[in-house]
Amino acid sequence: LGSFGRPDGYLERQLDRWSRQWEASRAADRPEVAVLLDKLRRALPTSHFPGIVHGDVKLDNVLASRGDAGKIVAVLDWEMATLGDTLADVGIMLSFWDQPGAVDNPITKGLARLDGFPTRAELLDRYAIQRGIEIPDIDWYTVFADFKIAVILEGINARHAQGDTVGGGFDDVGDMVGPLLQPALDLAAASPVSELRR
């Protein structure tokens, strides 16, 4: 894994990469993107937990045991994997983890609010206990995850509009971008991380 990626500077490179990707694929002016990028750059955390980053941690990228639905037996879809800040995966996971009283992620549409799923806070506590760590600045990672997913959807929308992405289920992808950017702004505004609030 020595040549698999570079943990140093990972978060800054990610911000640069997804900012460029936004500029390359955006179909509409969205001033909130510039606001989010400014907040994310000012609040960029120091990476404390380098390791393998999956890049797309969500429920539909795991397989559960047939005998124990609470036991994950495989993690799929590793094409974005690299070495970096492992809390980036936690942010992605939380972005997809819908919670009561908040707007649902437009992709998951409330899935993690079904009976049997832990809350975001419970999920985060379990993760911290399993790793034996204290998790700092998780709001930054979740805001970044919402932004990253919005950029990916905007790219899919742009390719679909150009006829490069065909098939069913893509007509409303562009409508999902705003509902990801707004929760990111809301979370930043309420965060204890002062640089995100400004």
ABEGO torsion letter per residue (X at the ends): XAAAEBABGAAAAAAAAAAAAAAAABABBBAAAAAAAAAAAAABBBBABBEBBAGBBBAAABBBBAABAABBABBBGAAABBBBBAAAAAAAAAAABBBBGBBBBAAAGGAAABBGBBBAAAAAAAAAAAAGBBBBGAAAAAAAAAAAAAAAAAAAAAAAAAGABBEBGAAAAAAAAAAAAAAAAAAAAABABAAAAX
